Amino acid sequence: MSTKTDWITQELEGLKTQGLYNRIRTISSPQGAWLVVDGKKVLNFCSNNYLGLANHPKLVEAAKKAMDEMGVGPAAVRTIAGTMTLHLELEKRLAAFKGVKAAITFQSGFSANLATIPALVGKDDVIFSDRLNHASIIDGCRLSGGKIIPYEHCDVVSLVAVIKENLSQFRRAIIITDGVFSMDGDVAPLDKIYEVAKKYDVLLMVDDAHGEGVLGKGGRGIVDHFGLHGKVDVEVGTMSKAFGVVGGVVAGTPVIVEWLRLRGRPFLFSSAVTVPDAAACIAALDILESSTELVDRLWDNTRYFKAEMKKFGFDTGLSTTPITPVMLGEAPLAQQFSRELFEAGVFAMALGYPTVPQGKARIRVMISAAHAKGDLDKGLEAFAKVGKKLGVI
Ligand SMILES: *Cc1c(COP(=O)(O)O)cnc(C)c1O
């Protein structure tokens, strides 16, 4: 007998036969350099835990202390009865850390984009969007009802061309780009993009999810990296990557932040992060502001790992950040490589189409300050062994 959900069963079967069905592995240890994954202890080359803060004693302690004093949940959306002192303190601290006048937090980086883009863009407006922008930017753009015009990835010539061709037909315009692109680890040329935004007098928004806590002085992000303080209108960030917790942020001018408080729908219609989340994020800022040690170690580890991989003859693509793609070509090879690495005690995921273009399958290694040099050496050894066995190097 047929049912109303047969089509879903068929879709699922289709994904399985095409090798596109993602079986999610389960972690039963805290996040760190090593994990217990599906019951096996493996070296962690997968997480966005760039600074090792996800299980840092100071964050755990701050979360516990805050719960003792303030309980767990905010119990309402922020505009009605859910704004707690911790949320305001976190926003003040984030603004100071980023060197801007104001900041507003959201439940996640994803919801920060869903809140911000529709608040700034309407159906009479145009969005110039890097072709490889993150899914949450794309969804925010779609929700806004504005006209989305992609430009070629990190290509300022292409950006200028689409602006010249289209700008005059719309009421207002915005340029939106990822800061660090998560699949390739390359960095948007934000200095050049800023010059274009200035010349054509359009708003500029950067999503710095993978740059927060990574790029710039002590992890202050892409705007600091390029010395563009006060020049980028909207800086979106996340506390789920280098900060090791959860939550999104928009840093910018007081007028934009005020507008988002009144018109950002995920702010108005969804409750904020919990008490321990907010307290742990503040503790992460304490650590970042007290020393650059973790960020420095992240970059030392990154340079070491990349240099050794190149010596072996691996192609690590265009990355200039801790995101290290190991280019393998076809998806089945990348999947086999990942399985063999797991057998050898290394957890590194294969990424294939549609996450990355066809024929550009890869293993993505995420380097962290949590890795000791010995950990990186173990990982390198496994890569060399599997690379030779599979004829990659
Ligand atoms: C990871 C990521 C997000 C989503 O952040 P969450 O806080 O996990 O929701 C948004 N934008 C970019 C560019 C990202 O890489």
The ligand as a Gaussian input file, in Angstrom:
#p B3LYP/6-31G(d) Opt

LIG

0 1
 C       29.733000      27.773000      10.072000
 C       29.276000      28.970000       9.375000
 C       28.065000      29.583000       9.693000
 C       27.114000      28.986000      10.699000
 O       27.549000      29.221000      11.991000
 P       26.781000      28.506000      13.191000
 O       27.073000      29.383000      14.357000
 O       27.298000      27.125000      13.313000
 O       25.325000      28.530000      12.843000
 C       27.719000      30.741000       9.029000
 N       28.517000      31.264000       8.080000
 C       29.677000      30.696000       7.731000
 C       30.525000      31.327000       6.692000
 C       30.103000      29.519000       8.360000
 O       31.256000      28.952000       8.015000

